[in-house]
Amino acid sequence: MRMLVRQRCHAALAGVVTLATAAVLTVSATAPAAAADTWNEVGSDRADPLAESQGLTSVEVPAGSPNRYTGVGTIPAGVYARGWNHVGDPDASYNGYYVEPYQADGGTAKMFRVQAPGGAWSEYVHTLGSGEALNNSWVAISPSGSWMVNGEYGTMTRFLVFPTPGVNPSTSPSANLPQASTITLDHAVRDVQGCDFVTSTRLLCSSDDPAGTLFGITKPLLQVDLSAEPNGTANVTGHVTALRQLPLRSGCTGTFETEGIDYDRRTGTLRVIVISPGFCVLTDSKTYKFTKS
């Protein structure tokens, strides 16, 4: 996951980013015919560029818990000081464990910061395997809770599976968090910024793909159907479908950035963060809401 949001927020707040053309930019494209489901936009909320610019998740336990967000301004000072200066799209297990993915500018590891239902925080570090990218863009906890899917940035044909830190009894903050298995995708994906489980074998993912050469559209909403629920003991495969282009609307022209995604199974609502270009990162970045028809 890139640092563009942090850089644009800082630049805009300092007044060095110029306001772009005021005309609203509308981008349209034809979605692939293979789309299995139709997700219709039903509303949006302003996304705070500091506190809601990277990711989001709904929390089921305890009942009545508010939605949680990550952004450039939510990284604790002590965590940032130790080099973990980028947070990605988080997730929460159905029993109330909350996990944030972190990366540093360099090094050979990535970190997962976990809050238990009682409120205590702990950190789990994963040493990168051979060929593994440093990026720690997102996490998606399986419905069973014991396994967590994780994504790298760039053009990829796989997702990684880890034991869910804090939930899976095999994990410990004092030990390396090992990769358990792999999801092999049947179609390459690019710049995935977040995924969330809709069922035990289906993920919805937000892609920041700027090129549009993989599916015929830029910034697609992707569906990944798995051959089995990840269990950490065997690799599974994933069938990738592009469902639609995510909304790209702003009072500024320029490059949008698609960020994290959340599916709230209690309401059937899908939410995706899209950050606006230029100075409009401060004014009209949105968390878009969708329901399925």
Secondary structure, 3 states (H helix, E strand, C coil): CCCHHHHHHHHHHHCCCCCCCCCCEECCCCCCCCCCCCEEEEEEEECCCCCCCCEEECCCCCCCCCCEEECCCCCCHHHHHCCCCEECECEECCCCCEEEEEECCCCCEEEEEEECCCCCEEEEEEECCCCCCCCCCEEEECCCCCEEEEECCCEEEEEEEEECCCCCCCCCCCCCCCCCEEEEEEEEEECEEEEEEEECCEEEEEECCCCCCCCCCCCEEEEEEECCCCCCCCCEEEEEEEEEECCCEECCCCCCEEEEEEEECCCCEEEEEEECCHHHHCCCCEEEEEEEC
